[in-house]
């Protein structure tokens, strides 16, 4: 019984780690795709502030940036 619990716990931790890595990769790709927009529209903002700024200026974003933002997982 204890071994089964340990195996399940290890699987949950591994799964969570994979999700975090995927989210970080998507955020990195979105940052790169929106580099120009971040400089022009959201200068000095980072993290959730920058994300909200981009969403507030969605009509001004390039197609590449819009696509990257829409594929970024919600946190």
N, C-alpha and C positions, 0 to 999 in steps of 0.2 A: 504494500500500500504506500509506504513512504517513497519507494523508488518511483512508482507511478506519478506521485505528486511532484517529485523532483524533475522528472522528465517533462511533465506538463508545464511546470514553471519555466524550465529552460527553453521550451518551445515558444512560450509567450514572450519571454525576454528577447529571443532571437527575432521573432516576428516584429516586435516593437522597434527593434534596432533597424531592421530593414525598412520599415515605414519611415523612420526618422531620416535615414540616409536618402531615401527617395524624395522626401520633402525638401531636404537641403539641396539636392541636385536640381530639382525643379525651381527652387528659389534662385539658385545660382544662374540657371539658364534664363529665367525671367529678368534678372538684374542685367545680364549681358544683352538680352534682346531689347531692353528698354533703357539702355545706357544714355542715349541721346535725350529721350523724354525725361529721364530722371534729372539730367543736367539742366535742361531748359525749363521744365515745369515744376520740379520738386527739389530744387537745389537745397542741399543741406539736410534733407529729410532721410531717415533710415527706417528700416523695419516696417512696422505696421503703419507708421505715419506716411512713409513713402508709398506703400501699397494703397492706402486710402487716397492719397494725392493722385496716383495714376487712375484709380477708379473714378475720381471726381472729374478728371480730364479725359475720360475715355474717348470722346469725340475727336480729340487732338492726337491720339496715339496712332502709330504706324500699325499696319496689319500684323507685322511680326510681333510687336509688343503686345497687341491685343490677344493674339494667340497664346503667347507665353503666359500672360496674366490669367487667361481663362483655364489654362492647364495646370496652374499652381494649386496644390491642395490647400483647402481651408484649414486654418489652425485654430 
